[in-house]
Amino acid sequence: MLKGECYKSIHGSHILHFHHVLDAYGHLSFRHPMNPSLFYMARSIAPALIATMNDIIEYRVSDGEPTNPNNSAQGYIERYIHSEIYCRFPDINAVVHSHAESVIPFTISGVPLKPCYHMAGFLNPDGVPVHDSANDVVAPNVPDLLVRNMYMGEALAKRFDDGNKVTLMRGHGYTVAAESIELAVFYAIYTQKNAAIQTAAVGLIAAAGGSMQNLRLLNDDEARERSASVATTAKRAWDLWVVEVADSTLYPKE
């Protein structure tokens, strides 16, 4: 079972790169399917280049540190994003962190990212929360917007209270938390797509001299119902995405 989840996470990283959610940076993790005190992430490597289980590091949820520090490759600095979400939410089994450029404007503009279409009903209809890690910097850490320790990870994890599945990060990107690898990948991809759609819609309204009151977003009921139903169809997308990356010569094959 663990081996299957490891290779599923490798597929997930390749899929996220294929859809431009990840580039040389960003990461996907998953919780151990039988031991919730452990989680797994790739070593510090571009997501598209992750190839085998040898590229995966086992970490403790309790402190975000590798279980075998003397025999582990260099890991990602921001693994505390993942460990603290797993620590706070026992039902979360996968996390994605992305720097997708279509989402960044919503982290710095004061314009809230909201669900624009039926594929993104999982987004908070009141606006996806924005976290500013600059508020969490304590010496000797530097103000470089990275989540470098448990304290900073815990502050970010709190943004997922009240059922939020996505949190934006000021000048940095966004993080997704989900019950499975498939759903985390789905949410990450459609968050990016929703951001692009919202930006295009706002630009179209402005070009036509219209009012932003003409921007028709999903209401609370629509978002709630779509969020509930999307889990039943996410596998359709996942199966397609796996074939897409398998057909590409870029991604290593196990």
C-alpha positions in Angstrom: 0.0 0.0 0.0 2.8 2.4 0.9 4.6 1.7 -2.4 1.4 2.4 -4.3 1.0 5.7 -2.6 4.6 6.6 -3.3 4.2 6.0 -7.0 0.8 7.8 -7.0 2.6 10.8 -5.5 5.2 10.6 -8.2 2.4 10.6 -10.9 0.8 13.5 -9.0 4.0 15.6 -9.1 4.4 14.9 -12.8 0.7 15.8 -13.4 1.1 19.1 -11.5 4.2 20.0 -13.6 2.3 19.0 -16.9 -0.4 21.4 -15.9 2.0 24.2 -14.9 1.0 24.1 -11.3 4.6 23.2 -10.4 7.8 24.1 -12.2 11.2 23.6 -10.8 9.7 24.5 -7.4 6.7 23.4 -5.3 5.9 20.1 -3.8 3.3 17.4 -3.1 3.2 15.2 0.0 1.1 12.4 1.4 0.4 10.9 4.8 1.3 7.2 5.4 -1.8 5.2 4.7 -1.5 3.0 7.8 0.6 5.2 10.2 -0.8 8.7 10.5 2.3 9.9 12.4 4.4 9.8 9.2 4.3 11.6 5.9 6.3 11.5 2.7 7.8 14.0 0.3 10.3 13.9 -2.5 13.9 15.0 -1.8 14.9 18.5 -3.0 14.4 18.0 -6.7 12.3 19.4 -9.5 8.9 17.7 -9.3 9.1 16.6 -13.0 12.3 14.7 -12.3 11.1 12.5 -9.4 11.5 8.9 -10.6 11.5 6.2 -7.9 10.9 5.5 -4.2 14.5 6.4 -3.7 13.6 10.0 -4.3 11.0 9.9 -1.4 11.9 10.9 2.2 9.9 9.7 5.2 9.1 12.4 7.8 7.5 12.6 11.2 4.3 14.7 11.4 5.2 15.8 14.9 8.2 17.9 14.0 8.7 17.7 10.2 12.0 16.0 10.5 13.2 12.9 8.7 12.9 9.6 10.5 16.3 8.6 9.3 18.4 11.8 9.2 21.7 10.0 8.7 20.5 8.3 5.6 18.3 10.9 3.9 18.9 13.2 1.0 18.4 16.9 1.3 14.7 17.7 1.7 12.6 20.7 1.0 13.0 23.7 3.4 9.2 24.2 3.5 8.3 20.7 4.6 6.7 22.4 7.7 3.9 23.6 5.5 3.0 19.9 5.2 3.8 18.6 8.7 1.8 21.2 10.5 -1.3 20.7 8.3 -1.1 17.0 9.0 -0.7 17.7 12.7 -3.7 20.0 12.9 -6.0 18.0 10.6 -6.0 14.2 11.0 -8.4 13.8 8.1 -6.0 15.4 5.6 -3.9 12.9 3.7 -2.3 15.0 1.0 -0.9 18.5 0.6 0.3 20.5 -2.5 2.3 23.8 -2.4 2.5 25.8 -5.6 3.8 29.1 -7.0 1.5 29.1 -10.0 1.7 32.6 -11.6 -2.0 33.0 -12.3 -2.7 32.8 -8.6 0.0 35.2 -7.4 -1.9 38.4 -8.2 -4.7 37.4 -5.8 -2.1 37.1 -3.0 -0.9 40.7 -3.4 -3.8 42.8 -4.8 -6.5 42.7 -2.2 -8.8 41.2 -4.8 -10.3 38.0 -3.3 -10.1 34.8 -5.2 -13.6 33.3 -5.4 -15.2 30.3 -7.2 -16.1 31.4 -10.7 -17.2 28.2 -12.2 -18.5 24.8 -11.3 -15.1 23.1 -11.3 -13.9 25.3 -8.5 -16.8 25.0 -6.0 -14.3 23.8 -3.4 -13.0 27.4 -3.1 -14.3 29.5 -0.2 -17.2 31.6 -1.7 -16.4 34.4 0.7 -12.9 34.5 -0.7 -9.9 32.2 -0.3 -7.9 33.3 2.8 -4.5 35.0 2.3 -1.7 34.2 4.7 1.2 36.6 5.2 4.3 34.7 6.5 6.0 38.0 7.2 4.0 38.2 10.3 5.5 34.9 11.6 9.2 35.6 11.2 11.2 35.3 14.4 15.0 35.7 14.5 17.2 34.1 13.4 14.9 33.4 10.5 15.1 35.9 7.6 12.0 37.6 6.0 12.2 35.7 2.7 8.5 34.5 2.7 9.5 30.9 3.1 7.9 28.7 5.8 11.0 27.6 7.6 9.9 26.1 10.9 7.1 24.5 12.8 5.9 27.9 14.2 5.5 29.3 10.7 3.9 26.1 9.5 1.4 26.1 12.4 0.3 29.7 11.6 -0.3 28.8 8.0 -2.2 25.6 9.0 -4.7 27.6 11.0 -5.9 29.2 7.8 -7.4 25.8 6.9 -9.9 26.0 9.8 -13.6 26.1 9.0 -13.1 23.6 6.1 -10.9 25.8 3.8 -9.2 23.6 1.2 -7.0 26.3 -0.2 -5.0 29.1 1.3 -3.1 31.8 -0.6 0.3 33.0 0.5 1.2 36.6 0.0 3.8 37.1 -2.7 4.5 33.3 -2.6 1.8 31.0 -4.0 -0.9 28.8 -2.5 -1.3 25.6 -0.5 -4.0 22.9 -0.9 -5.1 20.3 1.7 -7.2 17.3 0.8 -8.3 13.8 1.8 -6.3 12.1 -1.0 -3.5 12.6 -3.5 -6.0 12.7 -6.3 -8.2 15.4 -4.7 -5.2 17.5 -3.8 -4.0 17.4 -7.4 -7.5 18.2 -8.6 -7.9 21.2 -6.2 -4.4 22.5 -7.1 -5.1 22.4 -10.9 -8.6 23.9 -10.7 -7.5 26.6 -8.3 -5.0 27.8 -10.9 -7.7 27.6 -13.7 -10.2 29.5 -11.6 -7.7 32.3 -11.0 -7.0 32.6 -14.7 -10.8 32.7 -15.4 -11.4 35.3 -12.8 -8.6 37.5 -14.1 -9.9 37.2 -17.7 -13.5 38.0 -16.6 -12.4 41.1 -14.7 -10.4 42.3 -17.6 -13.2 41.7 -20.0 -15.7 43.6 -17.8 -13.1 46.5 -17.5 -12.5 46.6 -21.3 -16.2 46.8 -21.9 -16.6 49.6 -19.4 -18.8 47.5 -17.2 -19.3 47.2 -13.5 -17.7 44.6 -11.3 -21.2 44.0 -10.1 -21.7 42.1 -13.4 -19.2 39.5 -12.2 -21.4 36.5 -11.4 -19.7 34.1 -9.1 -20.9 30.9 -7.4 -23.1 31.6 -4.5 -22.8 29.7 -1.2 -25.3 27.0 -2.1 -23.7 26.4 -5.5 -20.2 26.2 -4.1 -21.3 23.8 -1.4 -23.1 21.4 -3.7 -20.3 21.4 -6.3 -17.7 20.9 -3.6 -19.6 17.8 -2.4 -20.1 16.3 -5.9 -16.7 16.9 -7.4 -15.2 14.1 -5.4 -17.3 11.7 -7.2 -15.9 12.7 -10.6 -12.3 13.6 -9.7 -11.0 10.1 -10.7 -12.1 10.7 -14.3 -9.7 13.6 -14.4 -7.0 11.7 -12.6 -7.1 8.8 -15.0 -6.7 11.1 -18.0 -3.9 13.0 -16.4 -1.9 9.8 -15.6 -2.1 8.8 -19.3 -1.0 12.3 -20.4 2.2 12.2 -18.3 2.8 8.6 -19.2 2.8 9.5 -22.9 5.3 12.3 -22.3 9.0 11.6 -22.8 9.9 14.2 -20.2 8.8 12.3 -17.1 10.9 9.4 -15.8 9.1 6.0 -15.9 9.4 3.7 -12.9 
